[in-house]
Amino acid sequence: MNDRASPLPDPSPRLEAAFRAVAQRMTGLGFVNPALSVEAVGFAPWNGHWLGVLVTPWFMNLTLAPRDRAVWQPLARGEKRGYAFPAGEYEFIGAHDDAAGEFQQCSLFSPLLEFEDHATARLVALLAREALFDADHAEVPEMPVANLSPAAESAPATPADAAAPGPLAKLEKKLDAPLSKRNFLRGRFLAGDRDDRG
Protein backbone atom coordinates (compact mmCIF):
# COMPACT_ATOMS: atom_id res chain seq x y z
CA MET A 1 0.00 0.00 0.00
CA ASN A 2 1.23 3.51 -0.83
CA ASP A 3 1.94 5.34 2.45
CA ARG A 4 1.10 8.68 0.82
CA ALA A 5 -2.38 7.40 -0.03
CA SER A 6 -3.21 6.23 3.49
CA PRO A 7 -4.65 8.86 5.86
CA LEU A 8 -2.51 10.15 8.69
CA PRO A 9 -3.70 9.11 12.18
CA ASP A 10 -5.59 11.30 14.65
CA PRO A 11 -3.02 13.83 15.98
CA SER A 12 -4.62 14.00 19.44
CA PRO A 13 -2.08 11.76 21.25
CA ARG A 14 0.89 13.63 19.72
CA LEU A 15 -0.55 17.07 20.50
CA GLU A 16 -1.40 16.10 24.06
CA ALA A 17 2.06 14.64 24.72
CA ALA A 18 3.82 17.68 23.28
CA PHE A 19 1.78 20.24 25.21
CA ARG A 20 1.82 18.28 28.48
CA ALA A 21 5.60 18.55 28.35
CA VAL A 22 5.28 22.31 27.83
CA ALA A 23 2.71 22.58 30.64
CA GLN A 24 5.14 21.04 33.11
CA ARG A 25 7.65 23.80 32.37
CA MET A 26 4.98 26.51 32.75
CA THR A 27 3.62 25.49 36.16
CA GLY A 28 3.21 28.48 38.45
CA LEU A 29 3.14 31.20 35.80
CA GLY A 30 0.44 33.82 36.33
CA PHE A 31 -1.40 33.25 33.04
CA VAL A 32 -1.63 29.47 33.59
CA ASN A 33 -4.88 28.12 35.06
CA PRO A 34 -3.96 25.22 37.40
CA ALA A 35 -7.55 23.92 37.27
CA LEU A 36 -7.13 22.98 33.61
CA SER A 37 -5.16 20.25 31.87
CA VAL A 38 -4.06 19.54 28.30
CA GLU A 39 -6.64 17.82 26.11
CA ALA A 40 -7.23 17.49 22.37
CA VAL A 41 -11.02 17.76 22.13
CA GLY A 42 -13.33 16.58 19.36
CA PHE A 43 -10.77 15.82 16.63
CA ALA A 44 -12.46 14.41 13.53
CA PRO A 45 -11.88 14.45 9.76
CA TRP A 46 -12.81 17.64 7.90
CA ASN A 47 -11.96 18.40 4.24
CA GLY A 48 -8.97 16.09 4.27
CA HIS A 49 -7.67 17.50 7.57
CA TRP A 50 -8.05 16.70 11.24
CA LEU A 51 -10.04 19.44 13.01
CA GLY A 52 -10.53 19.80 16.74
CA VAL A 53 -9.86 22.07 19.69
CA LEU A 54 -6.67 21.99 21.72
CA VAL A 55 -7.23 22.95 25.36
CA THR A 56 -4.26 23.77 27.59
CA PRO A 57 -4.05 25.59 30.94
CA TRP A 58 -3.18 28.80 29.07
CA PHE A 59 -5.04 28.71 25.73
CA MET A 60 -7.92 27.14 23.78
CA ASN A 61 -7.36 26.98 20.00
CA LEU A 62 -9.16 25.53 17.02
CA THR A 63 -6.55 23.21 15.56
CA LEU A 64 -6.03 21.75 12.09
CA ALA A 65 -3.57 18.94 11.40
CA PRO A 66 -2.86 16.97 8.22
CA ARG A 67 -4.87 13.85 7.45
CA ASP A 68 -4.66 13.59 3.64
CA ARG A 69 -1.13 14.50 2.53
CA ALA A 70 -2.39 15.44 -0.95
CA VAL A 71 -4.80 18.03 0.48
CA TRP A 72 -2.66 19.54 3.27
CA GLN A 73 -1.03 22.88 2.45
CA PRO A 74 1.75 23.64 4.94
CA LEU A 75 2.15 27.05 6.53
CA ALA A 76 5.43 28.38 7.84
CA ARG A 77 5.44 29.31 11.53
CA GLY A 78 3.49 32.53 11.94
CA GLU A 79 2.11 32.44 8.38
CA LYS A 80 -1.68 32.85 8.13
CA ARG A 81 -4.45 31.35 6.00
CA GLY A 82 -8.23 31.65 6.09
CA TYR A 83 -10.52 28.62 6.02
CA ALA A 84 -14.22 28.83 5.16
CA PHE A 85 -16.77 27.19 7.45
CA PRO A 86 -20.56 27.52 7.43
CA ALA A 87 -20.17 30.01 10.30
CA GLY A 88 -17.73 32.15 8.29
CA GLU A 89 -14.04 32.39 7.49
CA TYR A 90 -11.47 31.92 10.24
CA GLU A 91 -7.77 32.70 10.12
CA PHE A 92 -5.32 29.97 11.19
CA ILE A 93 -1.62 30.42 11.94
CA GLY A 94 1.06 27.90 11.07
CA ALA A 95 2.82 26.07 13.93
CA HIS A 96 5.24 23.19 14.36
CA ASP A 97 6.44 21.04 17.21
CA ASP A 98 9.17 18.40 17.02
CA ALA A 99 6.93 15.84 18.72
CA ALA A 100 3.50 16.84 17.35
CA GLY A 101 4.60 17.76 13.83
CA GLU A 102 2.98 20.57 11.85
CA PHE A 103 -0.44 21.99 12.61
CA GLN A 104 -2.38 25.24 12.30
CA GLN A 105 -4.29 27.08 15.01
CA CYS A 106 -6.98 29.73 15.46
CA SER A 107 -7.18 31.28 18.93
CA LEU A 108 -10.46 31.09 20.83
CA PHE A 109 -9.40 31.98 24.39
CA SER A 110 -6.09 33.10 25.89
CA PRO A 111 -5.57 33.05 28.80
CA LEU A 112 -8.23 30.75 30.32
CA LEU A 113 -8.26 32.16 33.84
CA GLU A 114 -12.07 32.60 33.86
CA PHE A 115 -12.66 28.83 33.61
CA GLU A 116 -13.35 27.24 36.98
CA ASP A 117 -12.69 23.64 35.96
CA HIS A 118 -11.60 21.49 33.05
CA ALA A 119 -15.08 20.06 32.44
CA THR A 120 -16.34 23.57 31.61
CA ALA A 121 -13.40 24.24 29.30
CA ARG A 122 -13.97 20.95 27.52
CA LEU A 123 -17.68 21.70 27.04
CA VAL A 124 -16.92 25.13 25.59
CA ALA A 125 -14.36 23.54 23.24
CA LEU A 126 -16.96 21.06 21.96
CA LEU A 127 -19.57 23.80 21.50
CA ALA A 128 -17.10 26.02 19.68
CA ARG A 129 -16.23 23.26 17.22
CA GLU A 130 -19.92 22.54 16.68
CA ALA A 131 -20.67 26.25 16.14
CA LEU A 132 -18.28 26.37 13.19
CA PHE A 133 -20.75 24.26 11.21
CA ASP A 134 -23.85 26.31 12.05
CA ALA A 135 -24.52 28.96 9.41
CA ASP A 136 -26.71 30.85 11.90
CA HIS A 137 -23.47 32.00 13.52
CA ALA A 138 -22.09 33.54 10.33
CA GLU A 139 -21.23 37.20 10.61
CA VAL A 140 -23.72 39.39 8.78
CA PRO A 141 -22.12 42.18 6.70
CA GLU A 142 -22.46 45.54 8.39
CA MET A 143 -25.27 47.72 7.08
CA PRO A 144 -25.74 51.46 7.49
CA VAL A 145 -27.63 52.29 10.65
CA ALA A 146 -30.82 54.14 9.86
CA ASN A 147 -33.85 55.24 11.78
CA LEU A 148 -36.69 53.33 10.11
CA SER A 149 -39.56 54.69 12.17
CA PRO A 150 -42.59 55.93 10.11
CA ALA A 151 -42.11 59.47 11.37
CA ALA A 152 -38.60 59.61 9.98
CA GLU A 153 -39.77 60.37 6.42
CA SER A 154 -42.31 63.06 7.25
CA ALA A 155 -40.50 64.94 9.98
CA PRO A 156 -37.59 67.24 9.16
CA ALA A 157 -34.21 65.98 10.32
CA THR A 158 -32.91 67.46 13.54
CA PRO A 159 -29.59 66.96 15.31
CA ALA A 160 -31.42 64.71 17.80
CA ASP A 161 -32.85 62.58 14.96
CA ALA A 162 -29.42 62.18 13.41
CA ALA A 163 -28.08 60.80 16.68
CA ALA A 164 -31.04 58.44 17.28
CA PRO A 165 -30.08 54.78 17.05
CA GLY A 166 -31.60 52.68 14.30
CA PRO A 167 -33.00 49.16 14.78
CA LEU A 168 -29.63 47.43 14.32
CA ALA A 169 -27.98 49.64 16.94
CA LYS A 170 -30.88 48.98 19.33
CA LEU A 171 -30.52 45.23 18.83
CA GLU A 172 -26.79 45.38 19.51
CA LYS A 173 -27.46 47.42 22.65
CA LYS A 174 -29.90 44.77 23.89
CA LEU A 175 -27.22 42.13 23.36
CA ASP A 176 -24.67 44.30 25.22
CA ALA A 177 -22.16 44.23 22.33
CA PRO A 178 -21.91 44.06 18.55
CA LEU A 179 -22.32 40.52 17.25
CA SER A 180 -19.46 38.89 15.43
CA LYS A 181 -18.47 35.32 14.68
CA ARG A 182 -15.38 35.64 16.88
CA ASN A 183 -17.43 37.11 19.76
CA PHE A 184 -19.78 34.15 19.47
CA LEU A 185 -17.05 31.55 19.53
CA ARG A 186 -14.99 33.28 22.22
CA GLY A 187 -17.61 34.57 24.61
CA ARG A 188 -21.19 33.72 23.77
CA PHE A 189 -21.10 30.45 25.74
CA LEU A 190 -19.94 32.14 28.93
CA ALA A 191 -22.41 35.01 28.45
CA GLY A 192 -25.21 32.48 27.89
CA ASP A 193 -24.34 30.80 31.17
CA ARG A 194 -25.74 33.81 32.99
CA ASP A 195 -29.27 32.84 31.94
CA ASP A 196 -28.83 29.34 33.35
CA ARG A 197 -27.33 30.46 36.61
CA GLY A 198 -29.76 33.07 37.65
C-alpha positions as CSV (number, residue, x, y, z in Angstrom):
1,M,0.0,0.0,0.0
2,N,1.2,3.5,-0.8
3,D,1.9,5.3,2.4
4,R,1.1,8.7,0.8
5,A,-2.4,7.4,0.0
6,S,-3.2,6.2,3.5
7,P,-4.7,8.9,5.9
8,L,-2.5,10.1,8.7
9,P,-3.7,9.1,12.2
10,D,-5.6,11.3,14.6
11,P,-3.0,13.8,16.0
12,S,-4.6,14.0,19.4
13,P,-2.1,11.8,21.3
14,R,0.9,13.6,19.7
15,L,-0.5,17.1,20.5
16,E,-1.4,16.1,24.1
17,A,2.1,14.6,24.7
18,A,3.8,17.7,23.3
19,F,1.8,20.2,25.2
20,R,1.8,18.3,28.5
21,A,5.6,18.6,28.4
22,V,5.3,22.3,27.8
23,A,2.7,22.6,30.6
24,Q,5.1,21.0,33.1
25,R,7.7,23.8,32.4
26,M,5.0,26.5,32.7
27,T,3.6,25.5,36.2
28,G,3.2,28.5,38.5
29,L,3.1,31.2,35.8
30,G,0.4,33.8,36.3
31,F,-1.4,33.3,33.0
32,V,-1.6,29.5,33.6
33,N,-4.9,28.1,35.1
34,P,-4.0,25.2,37.4
35,A,-7.6,23.9,37.3
36,L,-7.1,23.0,33.6
37,S,-5.2,20.3,31.9
38,V,-4.1,19.5,28.3
39,E,-6.6,17.8,26.1
40,A,-7.2,17.5,22.4
41,V,-11.0,17.8,22.1
42,G,-13.3,16.6,19.4
43,F,-10.8,15.8,16.6
44,A,-12.5,14.4,13.5
45,P,-11.9,14.5,9.8
46,W,-12.8,17.6,7.9
47,N,-12.0,18.4,4.2
48,G,-9.0,16.1,4.3
49,H,-7.7,17.5,7.6
50,W,-8.1,16.7,11.2
51,L,-10.0,19.4,13.0
52,G,-10.5,19.8,16.7
53,V,-9.9,22.1,19.7
54,L,-6.7,22.0,21.7
55,V,-7.2,22.9,25.4
56,T,-4.3,23.8,27.6
57,P,-4.1,25.6,30.9
58,W,-3.2,28.8,29.1
59,F,-5.0,28.7,25.7
60,M,-7.9,27.1,23.8
61,N,-7.4,27.0,20.0
62,L,-9.2,25.5,17.0
63,T,-6.5,23.2,15.6
64,L,-6.0,21.8,12.1
65,A,-3.6,18.9,11.4
66,P,-2.9,17.0,8.2
67,R,-4.9,13.9,7.5
68,D,-4.7,13.6,3.6
69,R,-1.1,14.5,2.5
70,A,-2.4,15.4,-0.9
71,V,-4.8,18.0,0.5
72,W,-2.7,19.5,3.3
73,Q,-1.0,22.9,2.5
74,P,1.7,23.6,4.9
75,L,2.2,27.0,6.5
76,A,5.4,28.4,7.8
77,R,5.4,29.3,11.5
78,G,3.5,32.5,11.9
79,E,2.1,32.4,8.4
80,K,-1.7,32.8,8.1
81,R,-4.4,31.4,6.0
82,G,-8.2,31.7,6.1
83,Y,-10.5,28.6,6.0
84,A,-14.2,28.8,5.2
85,F,-16.8,27.2,7.5
86,P,-20.6,27.5,7.4
87,A,-20.2,30.0,10.3
88,G,-17.7,32.1,8.3
89,E,-14.0,32.4,7.5
90,Y,-11.5,31.9,10.2
91,E,-7.8,32.7,10.1
92,F,-5.3,30.0,11.2
93,I,-1.6,30.4,11.9
94,G,1.1,27.9,11.1
95,A,2.8,26.1,13.9
96,H,5.2,23.2,14.4
97,D,6.4,21.0,17.2
98,D,9.2,18.4,17.0
99,A,6.9,15.8,18.7
100,A,3.5,16.8,17.4
101,G,4.6,17.8,13.8
102,E,3.0,20.6,11.9
103,F,-0.4,22.0,12.6
104,Q,-2.4,25.2,12.3
105,Q,-4.3,27.1,15.0
106,C,-7.0,29.7,15.5
107,S,-7.2,31.3,18.9
108,L,-10.5,31.1,20.8
109,F,-9.4,32.0,24.4
110,S,-6.1,33.1,25.9
111,P,-5.6,33.0,28.8
112,L,-8.2,30.8,30.3
113,L,-8.3,32.2,33.8
114,E,-12.1,32.6,33.9
115,F,-12.7,28.8,33.6
116,E,-13.4,27.2,37.0
117,D,-12.7,23.6,36.0
118,H,-11.6,21.5,33.1
119,A,-15.1,20.1,32.4
120,T,-16.3,23.6,31.6
121,A,-13.4,24.2,29.3
122,R,-14.0,20.9,27.5
123,L,-17.7,21.7,27.0
124,V,-16.9,25.1,25.6
125,A,-14.4,23.5,23.2
126,L,-17.0,21.1,22.0
127,L,-19.6,23.8,21.5
128,A,-17.1,26.0,19.7
129,R,-16.2,23.3,17.2
130,E,-19.9,22.5,16.7
131,A,-20.7,26.2,16.1
132,L,-18.3,26.4,13.2
133,F,-20.7,24.3,11.2
134,D,-23.9,26.3,12.1
135,A,-24.5,29.0,9.4
136,D,-26.7,30.8,11.9
137,H,-23.5,32.0,13.5
138,A,-22.1,33.5,10.3
139,E,-21.2,37.2,10.6
140,V,-23.7,39.4,8.8
141,P,-22.1,42.2,6.7
142,E,-22.5,45.5,8.4
143,M,-25.3,47.7,7.1
144,P,-25.7,51.5,7.5
145,V,-27.6,52.3,10.6
146,A,-30.8,54.1,9.9
147,N,-33.9,55.2,11.8
148,L,-36.7,53.3,10.1
149,S,-39.6,54.7,12.2
150,P,-42.6,55.9,10.1
151,A,-42.1,59.5,11.4
152,A,-38.6,59.6,10.0
153,E,-39.8,60.4,6.4
154,S,-42.3,63.1,7.3
155,A,-40.5,64.9,10.0
156,P,-37.6,67.2,9.2
157,A,-34.2,66.0,10.3
158,T,-32.9,67.5,13.5
159,P,-29.6,67.0,15.3
160,A,-31.4,64.7,17.8
161,D,-32.8,62.6,15.0
162,A,-29.4,62.2,13.4
163,A,-28.1,60.8,16.7
164,A,-31.0,58.4,17.3
165,P,-30.1,54.8,17.1
166,G,-31.6,52.7,14.3
167,P,-33.0,49.2,14.8
168,L,-29.6,47.4,14.3
169,A,-28.0,49.6,16.9
170,K,-30.9,49.0,19.3
171,L,-30.5,45.2,18.8
172,E,-26.8,45.4,19.5
173,K,-27.5,47.4,22.6
174,K,-29.9,44.8,23.9
175,L,-27.2,42.1,23.4
176,D,-24.7,44.3,25.2
177,A,-22.2,44.2,22.3
178,P,-21.9,44.1,18.6
179,L,-22.3,40.5,17.3
180,S,-19.5,38.9,15.4
181,K,-18.5,35.3,14.7
182,R,-15.4,35.6,16.9
183,N,-17.4,37.1,19.8
184,F,-19.8,34.1,19.5
185,L,-17.0,31.5,19.5
186,R,-15.0,33.3,22.2
187,G,-17.6,34.6,24.6
188,R,-21.2,33.7,23.8
189,F,-21.1,30.5,25.7
190,L,-19.9,32.1,28.9
191,A,-22.4,35.0,28.4
192,G,-25.2,32.5,27.9
193,D,-24.3,30.8,31.2
194,R,-25.7,33.8,33.0
195,D,-29.3,32.8,31.9
196,D,-28.8,29.3,33.3
197,R,-27.3,30.5,36.6
198,G,-29.8,33.1,37.7
